[in-house]
Amino acid sequence: MMVSYKFCATQRHLRLLHPPCCIIMTYQIKRIPVMSEFDENLLDTNEFGVLRIPGRLWIGIIFSFRYAAFFATCLFITPLFSYFEDISEHLPYLLILLFEAPAILLFVAAGFRTPNGMKFFQFIWKNGRLFLALASFLNITYTILFLFKSNYWQRWPELFMASCALIDLIILRTSMTSPHIIQVFSEVPKADS
């Protein structure tokens, strides 16, 4: 017994021709991608052959140490001795500097992202996602503690800090889930041999 096949392209079905009967089977056309989707961000490399740090990552890192930058600006604008007359009054403000240390270290490590950079900062860059997430988490924690102690809410500083905590939450999520950010932090230039 011999079975022959006939393909009818216009009718989109396959005929199985067999002497006693004719069976018609329908089929589905599946498109096979010739080239998979490609992220063009992975083509943006610097002179060392690693991915450039995207602008949104720079903004996220700088935003993560916003209170330290504000505190440093206040130190330069006003006389230095007025801030340190009684250190116990300013301890909560100095504590936020400790909370933002991972983001400051990450900012410095971005500058040492060269083939001959210091190994300590290259280690920090390789673990940058964790440093950025830690800084965002500590900022959120500080904001929750600050707002918990607040008796009433005003636009400044309570509502501003709550808004910043939401942005910190976005930074925390993006640093852990974005494939492009994960790839940027995984690349450190190799030392010249």
C-alpha positions in Angstrom: 0.0 0.0 0.0 1.5 3.3 -1.1 0.7 6.7 0.4 1.5 9.9 -1.6 1.4 13.5 -0.3 0.3 16.5 -2.2 0.9 20.0 -0.9 -1.6 22.7 -1.9 -0.1 26.1 -1.0 -3.1 28.1 -2.0 -5.6 26.1 0.0 -3.3 25.8 3.1 -3.9 22.2 3.7 -2.2 18.9 3.0 -3.9 16.2 1.0 -3.0 12.6 1.9 -3.8 10.7 -1.3 -4.7 7.1 -0.7 -6.4 4.9 -3.2 -9.6 4.2 -1.3 -10.1 7.7 0.1 -8.8 11.2 0.3 -8.0 12.7 3.7 -7.5 16.5 4.1 -5.4 17.7 7.0 -5.1 21.4 7.8 -1.9 22.9 9.1 -0.5 26.0 10.7 2.2 28.1 9.2 4.8 29.0 11.9 7.2 31.7 11.2 10.7 30.9 12.2 12.7 34.0 13.1 15.8 34.5 11.0 17.3 36.8 13.6 16.3 37.0 17.2 15.5 40.3 18.8 18.7 42.3 19.6 19.1 45.0 22.2 20.9 47.9 20.5 22.0 49.2 23.9 24.5 46.4 23.9 26.4 48.0 21.0 27.2 51.2 22.9 30.7 50.5 24.2 33.5 52.8 25.3 37.1 52.9 24.4 37.9 49.9 26.6 35.4 47.6 24.9 32.8 47.5 27.7 29.3 48.9 27.8 29.0 52.6 28.6 27.3 53.6 31.7 23.8 54.8 30.6 22.5 58.1 31.7 19.6 56.7 33.6 22.1 54.7 35.7 24.2 57.8 36.4 21.0 59.6 37.5 20.1 56.7 39.7 23.5 56.6 41.4 23.6 60.3 42.0 20.0 60.3 43.2 20.9 57.6 45.7 23.3 59.9 47.5 21.1 63.0 47.3 21.1 63.8 51.1 24.9 63.6 51.3 25.2 66.0 48.4 22.7 68.3 50.0 24.6 68.1 53.4 27.9 68.8 51.7 26.4 71.8 49.9 25.1 73.2 53.2 28.6 72.8 54.7 30.2 74.9 52.0 27.5 77.6 51.9 27.3 78.2 55.7 30.2 78.5 58.1 31.6 75.1 59.1 31.6 75.8 62.8 27.8 76.4 63.0 27.1 72.8 62.0 29.4 71.2 64.6 28.7 73.3 67.7 26.7 70.4 69.2 27.2 67.2 67.3 24.3 65.4 69.1 21.8 67.7 67.3 23.1 66.7 63.9 23.5 63.0 64.5 20.5 61.9 62.4 21.8 63.9 59.5 25.3 62.4 59.8 23.7 58.9 60.0 22.2 59.4 56.5 25.8 59.9 55.2 26.6 56.4 56.5 23.5 55.1 54.8 24.5 56.6 51.5 28.1 55.4 51.6 27.4 52.4 49.2 26.1 54.9 46.5 29.1 57.2 47.0 31.5 54.2 46.7 29.7 53.1 43.5 30.0 56.6 42.1 33.8 56.6 42.7 34.0 53.0 41.4 32.5 54.2 38.1 35.5 56.5 37.7 37.9 53.6 38.2 36.2 51.4 35.5 39.4 51.3 33.5 41.8 48.4 32.7 44.3 49.7 35.2 41.8 50.7 37.8 42.1 49.8 41.5 41.0 46.2 42.2 38.9 47.4 45.2 36.8 49.7 43.0 36.5 47.0 40.3 35.2 44.7 42.9 32.7 47.3 44.0 31.7 47.8 40.3 31.2 44.1 39.8 28.8 44.0 42.8 27.4 47.4 41.9 23.8 46.2 41.6 23.9 45.1 45.3 25.6 48.4 46.3 22.9 50.4 44.5 20.1 48.3 45.9 21.6 48.6 49.4 21.8 52.4 49.1 18.2 52.6 47.9 17.0 50.2 50.6 18.7 52.2 53.3 17.3 55.5 52.0 13.8 54.0 52.0 14.4 52.7 55.6 15.6 56.2 56.7 12.6 57.8 55.1 10.2 55.4 56.8 11.9 56.0 60.2 11.8 59.8 59.6 8.2 59.8 58.6 7.2 57.5 61.5 8.6 60.1 64.0 6.9 63.0 62.2 3.8 64.4 64.0 2.3 65.9 60.9 3.0 66.0 57.2 3.9 69.0 55.2 5.0 69.4 51.6 8.5 70.0 52.8 10.3 67.8 53.9 7.8 65.0 54.6 6.0 64.8 51.2 9.3 65.4 49.3 11.0 62.5 51.2 8.0 60.2 50.6 8.3 61.0 46.9 12.0 60.3 46.9 11.3 57.0 48.6 9.1 56.0 45.7 11.9 56.9 43.3 14.3 54.8 45.4 11.9 51.9 45.1 12.0 52.2 41.3 15.8 52.3 41.4 15.8 49.2 43.6 13.6 47.3 41.3 15.4 48.4 38.1 18.9 47.6 39.5 17.7 44.1 40.2 15.6 43.3 37.1 16.9 45.3 34.1 19.0 43.0 31.8 20.9 46.0 30.4 21.9 47.3 33.9 22.9 43.7 34.9 25.1 43.5 31.8 26.7 47.0 32.5 27.6 46.0 36.1 29.0 42.6 34.9 31.6 44.2 32.6 34.9 45.5 33.9 37.7 46.2 31.4 40.5 43.6 31.4 44.0 44.7 32.3 46.4 45.2 29.4 48.8 42.2 29.1 
